Structures are given as structure tokens and as C-alpha cells.
């Protein structure tokens, strides 16, 4: 089972371009990432620049429009993610609990949809 662990750092929605984490936080997170890797559950991970450096593409009536960050209505934004492969939801949650997150951070754990999760008619349509 694959899961994404999504890091949601408080206050990151208002972070200035180029905002970087503190050295101590990077060192702690590096050790955590190494533990994921050594356990053989890590597929990939990345940190994300603040929303002030991003863009949103929204769609209405078949037309795309682009809004540059920061995004005034954003309350929670992603700061990074891990993709892991584990045997259960409980194991994914346990890995999230071990993260050296700070008081203002949240990790959302979401299972990735596999083709087996879809009903047979959709599986058939996708397979061609």
C-alpha cells in the first residue's frame, strides 16, 4: 500500500519567497528521512518552496486562468511530502508519528489510489 504523508506547516501560506527551514530542523528531518530509507519504505520525498513562489491554475467553463502566489484565501498549504510503501494505514500513521515535526506542523496521511481500488468497469475502460 502506498501512502503520501503531506507536511502542512503552520504559517507557511504567508512565507516570503526564499524562506528556508532552520538548520536544526533540517538535521532532524534528514535523520528521519534516512530512517524511512533504511526501513525500505521510502519511495520519494521533496520539500516545497513557499506558495509565494508558486502559481495556481484554475478552470471555469473550459478556460484556464493563472493566479500567482501568495494566495490570500489559503489557510493551509503543503510544505513537502513523502511517498512511502507500507503494509497498512496503521503503519503509515506510525511513520508520521515518528516525524520530528514542530508544534505548528501537521502531517496528513493519505492512501494512494491503485487500479485495484476502482470497480471492474473503470479498470476495463482504462486498460483499453
N, C-alpha and C positions, 0 to 999 in steps of 0.2 A: 504494500500500500504506500502510495506517495502522498506526502503532505507538504504544504507550504506553511512555513512559520513566518508571519508578517510582522515586522517590528514597527510599532506605531509610537514614536517618541513625542511626548507632550511638548507643545510649543514649537514643533518643527515647521508647522504651517507658516509661521511668521519669520523663520530663519532667513538671514541675509544670504545672498549668493556667496559661495566660498566658505560657508560655515563648516567647520570640521570638529569632530569629537575630540575630547581631551585625551592626552597620551595614556593616562591610567585606564580609561575606558577602552581604548584600542587594544592595550595589552591584555586586559581581562577578556575581551571578546575574541582576540586571537587565540588565547588558550582554550576557550570554549569551542571555537571553530575546529581547532586541532583535535579536541576530544571527539567531536562529531565525525571527523575524518578517520581517526584511529579506530572508532567503533564500526566503521564501514557503512554508516547510514547517510552520510552527506553526498548529495548529488551535485549541488551547486549552491552558491550564495553570492550576494552582492549587496553593497551599501548604495544608497541613492543620494544624489545631490538634493538640496532643498527644493521645494516647489517653486521658489522664486526664480529658479533657473530652468523650470520646465514649461510645458505648454499642455493645454487640453484641446482635444479636437472633439467637438460635439456635433450632433447630427439632428437636423429638423427638416422635414419634408424632402428628404433625399439629398440635402445640401450639407456640406461640412463647413464648420466655422472654427477658427483657431483663437484661443484666448491664451495669452502669455501669462505666466505666473508672476507674482503670487496670486492665489485665488481667494478672494475676500470671503467667500462662503465656506471655505474649508475649515473644519474643526479638527479632524484627524487625518493625517497623511502618512504614507509609508516612508520609513527611513531606510528600509532594507528588507531582505528576505533570505530565507534558507529553503532549499528544496531537499527534503530528506525521504528516504525509503525505509520504512519500519514495518513491523508486523501488525500493529494495531493503532487505533486512535489513542489509547491509553499510553502507549509507548511514545507517540509523538508529543502528547501533553507532558509527559515526564521529561523529555528532552527540553521542551520550552521552559519548564520549571527550573531547570538547571542553568539557564542563561543568566549571565551576570548583568541583568538589566537594572536600570536605576529606578528610583521611586516614581518618576513621571513617564515611565515607558510601559507599554502593553504589547504582548505578543498574541496575535490572533492565529489560531491553528486551524487550517482548512484542508480537507482531503481533496486531492486532485481527482477529477473525473476520468475514469478509464472507460474504454469502449464497452467493457463488460457491464458497466453501470447502466447503459442505455437498453431500452427494450429491443427485442429482435428486429422489429421493422426498421428502426433507426439504424441499427448495426448493418442491416442488409443494404439500406439506401446509401450509407457511407462507403461500404465496401465496393460499391459499383455494380 
